[in-house]
Amino acid sequence: MSAEAVDTAALRAAVADAALRLADVGLLVGAAGNVSARAGDLVAVTGTGIVLARCRPEDVTVVDLDGHVVLGDRGPTSELELHLGIYRDHGPDKVLGVVHTHAPYSTAVACVLDVLPVIHYQQLLLGGDIRVAPYATFGTEELAGHVRAALTDRTAALMANHGSVAIGKTLDVAVEGAYLLEWLAQLHHRATALGTPRQLTHDEQAAVVMAAIVRNYGPLGDKP
């Protein structure tokens, strides 16, 4: 899809709206975190240094898949390579939204665990256990590579001592994934305070997926 065929105004507005929604529930604080959406070969991404709770469409920068600015007065987020790498890996028919947050519970889990295990069946909506990508300095290709590897066969990942990433076939799906991941991290925190959480076994997880298919239950019911 050419630049001329993309409604860049709508794309920028959608990213700004997603940032506001995520900030409203405390998943984005200050300038920490970033949001993007893809249309064709263009990506709209939150600009660097903006207070995300006050994000406006004009605070969103449009770039091509090589990172060249196409539209906007602000420089793109320092985590641009993270977003672009995910889009390149998945293609335009798989991932059209990426959300990176410093959400409190998700970030706390990422400071302690190597993986967030499945203790609630809703986590299967994200693909299963959530991997924690190894630590690397923010904004680096090294960090972007770690996160992309952690996202293999998943729609969310945690970033060691940093935060979380959720991806989706639409930006709204990515936002919902970020909400769900934060709820799961909070659940794990609360369960751990009571004792050792029971993890769902592989067979129990497979049974959930089969039940969802039979009952056509939400996104899990869409699995082949």
C-alpha positions in Angstrom: 0.0 0.0 0.0 1.5 3.3 -1.1 1.8 6.4 1.1 -0.9 8.0 -1.0 -3.3 5.2 -0.2 -2.9 5.3 3.5 -5.2 7.5 5.6 -2.3 8.9 7.8 -4.6 11.2 9.7 -6.8 8.3 10.8 -3.7 6.2 11.6 -2.1 8.9 13.8 -5.4 9.5 15.6 -5.8 5.7 16.3 -2.3 5.6 17.9 -2.9 8.8 19.9 -6.3 7.3 21.2 -4.6 4.0 22.1 -1.9 5.9 24.1 -4.6 7.8 26.0 -6.5 4.7 26.8 -3.4 2.9 28.1 -2.4 5.9 30.2 -5.9 6.2 31.6 -5.5 2.8 33.3 -2.0 3.4 34.4 -0.1 1.2 31.9 1.7 4.2 30.4 3.2 6.8 32.8 4.7 10.0 31.7 6.8 9.5 28.6 7.6 5.8 29.4 6.3 3.5 26.8 5.3 3.7 23.1 2.5 2.7 20.7 2.4 2.1 17.0 0.1 1.0 14.2 0.9 -0.2 10.7 -0.9 0.4 7.4 0.8 -0.9 4.3 4.4 0.1 4.3 3.9 2.9 6.8 4.0 2.9 10.6 2.6 5.6 12.9 4.4 5.7 16.2 4.3 7.9 19.3 7.0 10.6 19.2 9.9 10.7 21.5 9.6 12.5 24.9 5.8 13.1 24.8 3.6 12.7 27.9 1.5 9.9 26.7 -1.6 10.8 28.8 -1.8 14.0 26.6 -0.9 12.4 23.3 -2.4 14.1 20.3 -2.4 13.0 16.6 0.2 15.6 15.9 2.5 13.9 18.5 2.5 10.8 16.4 5.2 10.4 13.7 4.7 8.4 10.5 7.8 6.5 9.2 8.4 3.9 6.5 9.7 0.4 7.3 13.3 1.6 7.1 12.6 4.2 9.8 12.6 7.3 7.5 10.2 10.0 8.7 7.4 10.5 6.2 5.1 12.8 8.3 5.4 14.6 11.6 7.5 17.2 13.4 8.7 15.0 16.2 11.3 12.4 16.1 10.0 8.8 16.6 10.3 6.9 19.9 13.7 5.6 20.8 12.3 2.1 20.6 11.5 2.5 16.9 13.6 -0.5 15.9 11.7 -2.7 18.3 8.4 -1.8 16.5 9.8 -2.0 13.0 11.5 -5.3 13.6 8.3 -6.8 14.8 6.4 -5.6 11.8 9.2 -6.9 9.5 9.1 -10.3 11.2 5.3 -10.8 11.0 4.2 -9.1 7.8 1.3 -6.8 7.1 -1.4 -9.6 7.3 -0.3 -10.7 10.8 0.6 -7.8 13.0 -0.8 -4.2 12.7 -0.4 -2.9 16.2 2.4 -2.9 18.8 2.2 -1.7 22.4 5.2 -1.3 24.7 4.4 -0.3 28.4 6.2 0.0 31.7 3.0 -1.3 33.4 3.8 -1.8 37.1 2.9 -5.4 37.7 4.2 -6.6 34.3 7.5 -4.7 35.0 7.7 -6.1 38.5 7.4 -9.7 37.1 10.0 -8.9 34.5 12.4 -7.9 37.3 12.1 -11.3 39.0 11.0 -14.1 36.7 12.4 -15.7 33.6 8.9 -16.7 32.4 5.4 -16.0 33.5 3.8 -19.4 33.8 0.2 -20.2 32.9 -1.8 -20.2 36.2 -5.1 -19.0 34.5 -6.5 -20.2 31.2 -7.0 -16.7 29.9 -3.3 -16.5 29.4 -3.7 -18.9 26.5 -5.1 -16.0 24.6 -1.5 -14.7 24.5 -0.1 -18.0 23.4 0.9 -19.7 26.7 3.7 -19.0 29.1 5.1 -15.5 28.6 8.9 -15.3 28.1 11.0 -12.6 29.7 13.5 -11.3 27.1 17.0 -10.8 28.4 18.0 -7.4 29.5 19.7 -5.0 27.1 19.9 -1.2 26.9 16.7 0.5 25.8 16.6 1.6 22.1 19.2 -0.9 21.0 19.0 -3.5 18.2 20.1 -6.0 20.8 17.0 -5.4 22.9 14.8 -5.5 19.8 16.2 -8.8 18.9 15.7 -10.3 22.3 12.1 -9.2 22.4 11.3 -10.5 18.9 12.7 -13.9 19.9 10.6 -13.9 23.1 7.5 -13.2 20.9 7.9 -16.4 18.9 4.5 -18.1 18.8 3.2 -15.5 21.3 1.4 -12.2 21.2 3.1 -10.8 24.3 6.5 -10.8 26.0 8.1 -9.3 29.0 11.4 -7.4 29.0 13.8 -8.0 31.8 14.0 -5.0 34.2 12.1 -2.9 31.7 8.5 -3.6 30.8 6.2 -5.4 28.4 5.2 -5.7 24.7 1.9 -6.8 23.2 1.2 -7.2 19.5 -2.0 -7.8 17.6 -3.6 -8.2 14.2 -5.1 -4.8 15.0 -4.0 -2.0 17.3 -7.1 -2.6 19.5 -6.1 -6.3 19.9 -2.6 -5.2 20.9 -4.1 -2.8 23.5 -6.3 -5.6 24.9 -3.2 -7.9 25.1 -1.4 -5.3 27.2 -4.4 -5.1 29.5 -4.6 -8.9 29.8 -0.8 -9.3 30.4 -1.0 -6.7 33.2 -3.9 -8.5 34.8 -2.1 -11.8 34.6 1.0 -10.3 36.2 -1.1 -8.9 39.0 -2.8 -12.2 39.5 0.6 -14.0 39.7 1.8 -11.4 42.3 -1.3 -11.9 44.4 -1.3 -15.7 44.1 2.4 -15.8 45.1 1.7 -13.8 48.2 -0.7 -16.6 49.3 1.6 -19.5 48.4 3.0 -21.3 45.4 0.6 -20.9 42.5 -0.6 -24.1 40.8 0.4 -24.1 37.1 -1.9 -25.5 34.4 -0.3 -28.6 32.9 0.2 -29.0 29.1 -2.7 -31.4 29.0 -4.9 -28.9 30.9 -4.0 -26.2 28.6 -4.7 -28.3 25.5 -8.1 -29.2 27.0 -8.9 -25.5 27.4 -8.1 -24.9 23.7 -10.2 -27.8 22.6 -13.1 -26.7 24.8 -12.8 -23.2 23.3 -12.9 -24.6 19.7 -16.0 -26.8 20.5 -17.8 -23.9 22.1 -16.5 -21.2 19.6 -15.2 -19.3 22.7 -13.7 -16.0 21.7 -10.3 -15.9 20.0 -9.3 -19.3 21.3 -12.2 -20.7 19.4 -10.6 -19.4 16.2 -7.7 -21.7 16.4 -7.5 -24.5 13.8 
